[in-house]
Amino acid sequence: MQKIRFDFNPMMAEFVGEHGISGQEMKDMLAELKAAHETVEKNRGQGMQGWMDLPYDQDDVVAEIEKTAEDVRREFEAFVVLGIGGSALGPAAVQQALNHLHYNELPADKRPGPRLYIEDNIDPERMAALLDVIDLKKTCFNVISKSGGTAETMSQYLIVLQALKEAVGEDYRRHLIVTTSESKGFLINVAREEGYKTFYIPDGVGGRFSELCPVGLLAAAVCKIDIRGLLEGAKDMDARCKSSNAMENPALFEAGLMVKAMEKGQNISVMLPYADSLKLMSDWYAQLWAESLGKNRTLDGKPCNVGQTPVKALGVTDQHSQLQLYTEGPFDKVITFLKVDAFRCQTPIPHGCEDIPTISFLGGKSHNQLIEAERQGTEYALYRAGRMCQTIALPEVNAQTVGQLLYFLELVTAYAGALLNIDAFNQPGVEESKLAAYAVLGYDSEKHNQKREEMKGRPSLKPEYQF
Ligand code: PA5
């Protein structure tokens, strides 16, 4: 199996100078890192760490997913994921990584599966636009919600259900697959009553850690992605990160670096893939890192306000947008390059414009060379500016390397949570906005009515601040 590699040199003071982390600082942290490793290992497969078992305990589920995927490919022209947050970002990232960059636009005979749409927003125009481009008679919907109570997903379900009933009558059940918790929430009851094909999200797997369970695997398998390869990659990364000695465990070392960086005021984590195929990995990572580590209470209840703001960027595009800030702005960022050694195709640059040396120089080279040269140029510019950087290199983007990357970042997040002594697996800060939104919509329950009253207590808006 090809292995992803890590280069943490440009995080270190020896490399980038005063804003870097010294070797001694990392040595001093080794005992703390060992303890974080123990905490994570102790809870492996327990509580909300069920995601750590996913590479190992899904043989039957994978077989069932593959069988269902085959049926979907045979019967439908479009597959629509209805889900949000952890139920959407992983499927989107993996599809972008492992299928054609214009997958949906490919003619059917060149596409390995149905067109895939991942609908993670409730912008009214978006649902209308979706219904404009799909033929309901030939579309399968995968409703994904662990809680079964997420307003966005459940409202989408209601809209789609009605549309399907109008389009296909009693046959609508064949067009719906539900992925939800087996033991909690309302969606499982709906699925049982209706007799929908159902996949389960294990109790110990939270949304942002769910890509390697049916949440992500079904859409991937429908689009003919090698889901066994994804899981093998994850397993391989797990094996690489077994040691409690951070010098032998890349995810543990990385967690240590990032937490140390946070202590030094580097409060922003920029994910900068130099590959369009990895563009949506940044979106997936942003949720994983933000929702897991952004907390205001330690595990022992002490106030804290920790976390690091993830920024999604893309090389080379953002060299022409954000790089100026990264090189000359505040020293508040860690930049993580995602580098691909071998792209899946070569794009040679033809000769031309021979009388303009700066352009003709490009002739005979390739986009493969140019993107790598620009990546190295950016890395050098950041080095010269004394900025903390690191590189994760994928020999190529395939199911196994993507599985390694996903699991690596999940492990880093878990270790970082343990180092920060916070619960990396909950998201209490998201609940407040959900409650308030239902209160605004007029939901009648004691807690929503109270919230509505509380909301009236906000200071009134002053006209002098409105234009
Ligand atoms: O990571 C998480 O837990 C969240 O982002 C959830 O995935 C998101 O809120 C959707 O929740 P649910 O799957 O319950 O609909």
Residues whose N, C-alpha, C, O or C-beta is under 5 A from the ligand:
A	BS01	PA5	I84 G85 G86 S87 I144 S145 K146 S147 G148 T150 G206 G207 R208
